[in-house]
Amino acid sequence: MIGAGAAGSSTAFHLAQLGHRVTVLERDPAERIKPCGGGMAASVQQWFPFDLQPAVDDVIKKVDFSWCLTDPVVAELPGSAPFWIVKRERLDALLLEKAIGSGAELRRPFEALKIQQDDNHWFVQSKDGEVIEAKAVVLADGSSSPWPQRFGIGPRDLHMATTLSVRLEGMGTLEPGTARFEFGLVHHGFAWAFPLANGINVGVGTFIGRKASDAEVVLEKLLPDLGFPSTEGLRQSTNLRVWNGHTPLHGKGIVAVGDAASLCDPFLAEGLRPSLMSGCEAAASLDSWLNGGQRDLSMYSERMRERWGDSMAWGRRMAQVFYRFPKVGYQLGIKRPTAPRRIAQILSGEMGYGDIAQRVIRRLLLQRN
């Protein structure tokens, strides 16, 4: 298991629970703050036999939308689709603790320098020369991982979403239980603010195009509106891979999970639910393969396409239209009375983008023309 984040640790937990010997290889010598959005549908709890609540900082009950900090839309989220906000470092630590408690071994710091296969075994060599031998490898080292493309996993031509995240201390003007989405300030994307127990995660994301070149300019306007100086906060830039929903996420005895598998939602930048989903599905497929129940790991790719990829392919098409004509999208999409419920249903997994994409795209294009 290369990577001890949410995807890697959840995969390690499920594999250890199934009785497999698991070694988690983590590059960072200690836990670090991860100022990402931290939004996660409460429905992920069904995939774990232990309580995820210790990692939850807030539960979203209301969403505030705005266009260039004006033209607000305030929406109450339906109670049937609760949305959690977590601190990523706390969630990752909880999942890793449960994996170790189930028998997984942790090696840190261990920076994988070389991965190669010999017959039916894999060999992972660290920067310091240590070698780990395994029957299977799980790539879970994030969106900057070099390994998926080297082993022919995921899309050949990467489509990237670019984000700049900020961790702020204190609540400013944001109310507990309220998420904020700003659409007008960001070229080809949007900004968000999610409440923590004693702070806020703020992000700026660009979902078509190559880079979010105006992210700092956006923060100069957004942070004061949230009650903070424009230069405040711990910042982190990330390029997130977006899967096209069709290319394999497996090879011979190797799979990619989470951000390494390009599972980022191309429309709303959701990453935690697909990361945890991929951990569950990868563990199930690896268990069957290691026990001789299937010839290869294609079941993993097929299940992720069915549960995530098909919907995200439609989400990408929606994003390409919505973020090219964002003002039309805001008026015809976000301001529609049904929009908050639809967003909540998509984030919770009750509904996929395919259920609404054709209507939304047609509406946007007709209005634009």
C-alpha positions as a printed Julia matrix, in Angstrom:
369×3 Matrix{Float64}:
   0.0     0.0     0.0
   1.79    3.13   -1.19
   0.25    6.07    0.67
  -1.49    6.38    4.06
  -4.15    8.91    3.12
  -7.9     8.28    3.13
  -7.88    5.96    0.1
  -4.8     3.98    1.13
  -5.8     3.62    4.77
  -9.36    2.56    3.94
  -8.04   -0.06    1.5
  -5.57   -1.27    4.13
  -8.32   -1.52    6.75
 -10.63   -3.59    4.56
  -7.84   -5.9     3.39
  -6.59   -6.44    6.94
 -10.14   -7.17    8.06
 -10.31   -9.84    5.36
  -7.22  -11.48    6.83
  -4.53  -10.3     4.42
  -1.07   -9.2     5.42
  -0.87   -5.48    4.63
   2.08   -3.08    4.72
   1.36    0.65    4.38
   4.25    2.7     2.99
   4.02    6.41    3.79
   6.49    9.02    2.56
   5.81   11.72    5.16
   7.58   11.08    8.48
   4.64   12.47   10.49
   1.07   13.66   10.06
   0.67   17.02    8.33
  -2.17   19.51    8.06
  -4.16   19.06    4.85
  -6.19   22.23    4.16
  -8.48   20.66    1.56
 -12.25   21.16    1.5
 -13.03   18.14    3.67
 -16.62   17.72    2.45
 -17.89   14.15    2.73
 -21.34   12.6     2.37
 -22.51   10.94    5.57
 -23.53    7.96    3.44
 -19.88    6.76    3.48
 -20.49    5.51    7.02
 -22.19    2.41    5.57
 -18.81    1.17    4.28
 -17.18    0.99    7.71
 -17.99   -1.05   10.85
 -16.66    1.7    13.12
 -17.91    5.23   13.8
 -16.49    7.99   11.59
 -17.97   10.74   13.78
 -14.67   11.4    15.65
 -13.35   12.86   12.38
 -16.42   15.07   11.76
 -16.12   18.76   12.63
 -19.5    19.99   11.37
 -22.7    18.88    9.66
 -23.94   21.08    6.82
 -27.59   22.11    7.11
 -27.59   25.19    4.89
 -25.8    26.31    1.73
 -25.2    29.93    0.68
 -24.59   30.47   -3.05
 -23.44   33.8    -4.53
 -22.42   35.37   -7.82
 -19.5    37.82   -7.47
 -20.35   38.05   -3.74
 -23.88   39.28   -4.61
 -27.16   37.8    -5.92
 -27.35   35.32   -3.04
 -29.27   32.08   -2.92
 -29.77   30.51    0.5
 -30.91   26.91    0.6
 -31.68   24.46    3.37
 -30.31   21.0     2.62
 -32.76   18.12    2.9
 -32.28   16.06    6.03
 -32.22   12.84    4.02
 -28.79   13.65    2.56
 -26.54   15.02    5.34
 -23.11   16.35    4.4
 -20.16   16.2     6.8
 -17.11   18.42    7.03
 -13.94   16.73    8.27
 -10.35   17.71    8.87
  -8.48   15.53    6.43
  -5.56   14.9     8.75
  -7.96   13.68   11.44
  -9.89   11.42    9.07
  -6.7     9.96    7.61
  -5.34    9.31   11.11
  -8.57    7.59   12.19
  -8.61    5.3     9.16
  -4.91    4.48    9.56
  -5.38    3.75   13.27
  -8.21    1.31   12.45
  -6.1    -0.34    9.74
  -3.2    -0.85   12.14
  -5.61   -2.1    14.79
  -6.8    -4.71   12.29
  -3.27   -5.95   11.68
  -1.79   -3.67    9.0
   1.87   -2.64    9.39
   2.99    0.95    8.87
   6.41    1.94    7.49
   7.18    5.64    7.64
   9.04    7.44    6.3
   9.19    5.25    3.2
   9.45    7.05   -0.14
   8.94    4.62   -3.02
  11.7     5.17   -5.57
  11.29    2.05   -7.7
   8.43   -0.39   -8.3
   8.94   -3.47  -10.43
   7.32   -6.85  -11.0
   9.14  -10.18  -11.25
   7.0   -13.2   -12.13
   4.12  -13.08   -9.63
   5.69  -10.74   -7.08
   6.18   -7.01   -6.76
   9.21   -5.27   -5.3
   8.98   -1.74   -3.94
  12.31   -0.05   -3.22
  12.6     2.98   -0.98
  14.8     6.0    -1.44
  17.03    4.53    1.28
  17.39    1.18   -0.47
  14.92   -0.85    1.61
  12.91   -3.35   -0.46
   9.38   -4.59    0.3
   8.1    -7.7    -1.51
   4.37   -8.15   -2.13
   1.88  -10.15   -4.18
  -0.06   -7.0    -5.02
   0.47   -3.24   -4.97
  -2.08   -0.51   -4.26
  -1.19    2.96   -5.54
  -2.65    5.46   -3.09
  -0.1     8.27   -3.12
  -2.31   11.06   -4.41
  -2.84   13.08   -7.56
   0.89   13.69   -8.09
   1.69    9.97   -8.18
   3.98    9.07  -11.11
   3.1     5.38  -10.99
  -0.36    5.03  -12.64
   0.81    6.29  -16.02
   3.99    4.2   -15.83
   1.91    1.04  -15.42
  -0.81    2.0   -17.91
  -3.47    2.7   -15.29
  -6.06    5.43  -15.81
  -6.26    7.92  -18.7
  -3.22    8.46  -20.9
  -3.98   12.16  -21.36
  -4.69   13.58  -17.93
  -7.52   16.05  -17.46
  -6.69   18.13  -14.39
  -8.72   20.22  -11.99
  -6.59   22.78  -10.16
  -7.31   23.89   -6.6
  -5.84   26.26   -4.04
  -6.94   25.44   -0.48
  -6.64   27.6     2.63
  -7.0    26.59    6.31
  -8.15   29.52    8.48
  -8.42   29.78   12.26
 -11.71   31.23   13.52
 -15.13   31.39   11.84
 -15.15   34.93   10.48
 -18.63   35.64    9.06
 -19.39   32.02    8.22
 -22.02   30.41   10.42
 -21.59   26.87   11.8
 -23.52   24.33    9.75
 -23.34   26.53    6.63
 -21.35   25.93    3.46
 -20.59   28.76    1.07
 -20.22   28.46   -2.73
 -19.14   31.46   -4.86
 -19.4    31.11   -8.64
 -18.78   34.51  -10.23
 -15.25   35.31   -9.07
 -13.53   32.22  -10.5
 -12.81   31.81  -14.19
 -13.98   28.32  -15.25
 -14.64   27.21  -11.67
 -15.92   28.22   -8.24
 -14.81   28.92   -4.67
 -16.04   27.34   -1.45
 -15.88   27.83    2.3
 -16.62   24.93    4.68
 -16.89   25.33    8.48
 -14.75   23.41   10.93
 -15.16   23.21   14.7
 -12.87   26.22   15.17
 -11.96   27.35   11.67
 -12.75   27.28    7.95
 -11.46   25.45    4.9
 -11.57   27.75    1.87
 -10.82   26.66   -1.67
 -10.65   27.98   -5.22
 -11.01   25.46   -8.05
 -10.71   25.61  -11.82
 -12.28   22.66  -13.62
 -11.64   23.32  -17.29
  -8.41   24.73  -18.63
  -4.92   24.07  -17.33
  -4.46   26.28  -14.29
  -6.22   28.49  -11.75
  -4.07   31.52  -12.48
  -6.49   33.9   -10.74
  -6.75   31.98   -7.45
  -4.83   34.53   -5.37
  -6.84   37.36   -6.93
 -10.03   35.53   -5.98
  -8.84   35.13   -2.38
  -8.1    38.86   -2.19
 -11.85   39.45   -2.61
 -13.3    36.34   -0.99
 -11.36   36.23    2.29
 -12.33   39.79    3.37
 -15.95   38.94    2.55
 -15.58   36.0     4.96
 -14.09   38.29    7.61
 -10.36   37.53    7.17
  -7.34   39.45    5.86
  -6.65   38.54    2.23
  -3.21   37.07    3.02
  -4.23   34.93    6.01
  -4.21   31.13    6.25
  -2.16   28.01    5.52
  -2.27   27.43    1.74
  -1.83   24.38   -0.48
  -2.06   24.07   -4.27
  -3.11   20.77   -5.8
  -3.64   19.4    -9.29
  -6.4    16.77   -9.18
  -6.71   14.09  -11.84
 -10.15   13.59  -13.38
 -10.94   10.07  -14.64
 -12.79    9.74  -17.94
 -14.77    6.84  -16.49
 -13.63    4.23  -19.01
  -9.9     3.45  -18.84
  -8.76    0.62  -16.51
  -7.81    1.36  -12.91
  -5.93   -1.92  -12.59
  -3.0    -3.83  -14.04
  -1.49   -7.24  -13.34
  -1.54   -7.38   -9.55
  -1.75   -3.61   -9.18
  -4.59   -1.09   -8.67
  -4.86    2.66   -8.13
  -7.27    4.2    -5.62
  -8.35    7.71   -4.62
  -6.68   10.67   -6.26
  -4.0     8.4    -7.77
  -6.86    6.78   -9.72
  -8.08   10.16  -11.05
 -11.4     9.93   -9.2
 -11.97   13.65   -8.55
 -15.49   14.85   -9.33
 -15.07   17.15  -12.4
 -18.01   19.37  -11.46
 -17.92   19.82   -7.65
 -14.35   18.6    -6.91
 -15.61   15.96   -4.47
 -12.8    13.56   -3.65
 -13.37   11.86   -0.3
 -16.41    9.74   -1.16
 -14.81    8.22   -4.28
 -11.56    7.7    -2.36
 -13.31    5.68    0.34
 -15.46    3.91   -2.25
 -12.38    2.9    -4.23
 -10.75    1.57   -1.06
 -13.72   -0.72   -0.41
 -13.96   -1.9    -4.02
 -10.21   -2.42   -4.41
 -10.06   -4.5    -1.22
 -12.97   -6.69   -2.36
 -11.42   -7.3    -5.78
  -7.94   -7.95   -4.37
  -9.37  -10.37   -1.82
 -11.13  -12.38   -4.53
  -8.08  -12.35   -6.82
  -5.59  -13.3    -4.1
  -7.84  -16.17   -3.04
  -8.17  -17.46   -6.61
 -11.73  -16.3    -7.12
 -10.98  -14.29  -10.29
  -8.3   -14.36  -12.95
  -7.43  -10.66  -12.77
  -8.42   -7.4   -11.09
 -10.77   -6.2   -13.81
 -13.72   -6.47  -11.42
 -12.35   -3.42   -9.6
 -12.3    -1.27  -12.74
 -15.77   -2.49  -13.74
 -17.27   -1.75  -10.33
 -15.75    1.73  -10.17
 -17.0     2.5   -13.67
 -20.51    1.41  -12.69
 -20.56    3.17   -9.33
 -18.56    6.29  -10.19
 -17.13    6.55  -13.71
 -20.35    6.64  -15.72
 -21.76    9.44  -13.57
 -18.48   11.39  -13.68
 -18.33   11.17  -17.47
 -21.64   13.03  -17.5
 -20.36   15.37  -14.78
 -17.41   16.3   -16.96
 -19.71   17.15  -19.87
 -21.81   19.31  -17.56
 -18.7    21.08  -16.26
 -17.47   21.85  -19.79
 -20.73   23.67  -20.54
 -21.49   25.17  -17.12
 -18.03   26.66  -16.51
 -17.8    28.09  -20.01
 -21.1    29.94  -19.51
 -21.09   30.33  -15.71
 -23.49   33.26  -15.42
 -26.1    31.43  -17.49
 -25.39   28.34  -15.41
 -25.89   30.25  -12.17
 -29.21   31.73  -13.3
 -30.63   28.56  -14.86
 -29.0    26.01  -12.59
 -28.07   27.2    -9.1
 -31.05   29.56   -8.75
 -33.58   26.9    -9.69
 -35.66   25.85   -6.65
 -34.67   22.21   -7.11
 -30.91   22.85   -7.36
 -29.94   22.48   -3.66
 -31.73   19.16   -3.36
 -30.15   17.88   -6.58
 -26.67   18.88   -5.38
 -27.27   17.19   -2.03
 -28.52   14.03   -3.76
 -25.46   13.9    -6.02
 -23.04   14.44   -3.13
 -24.77   11.75   -1.07
 -24.83    9.23   -3.91
 -28.63    9.13   -4.13
 -28.42   10.48   -7.67
 -25.77   10.54  -10.42
 -24.93   13.25  -12.94
 -26.39   11.05  -15.67
 -29.84   11.55  -14.12
 -29.83   15.28  -14.81
 -26.98   16.04  -17.22
 -28.83   15.94  -20.53
 -31.57   18.29  -19.29
 -29.03   20.7   -17.74
 -26.76   20.8   -20.8
 -29.71   21.31  -23.16
 -31.09   24.12  -20.99
 -27.71   25.9   -20.86
 -27.01   25.6   -24.56
 -30.49   26.74  -25.6
 -30.27   29.81  -23.36
 -26.75   30.59  -24.56
 -27.84   30.45  -28.18
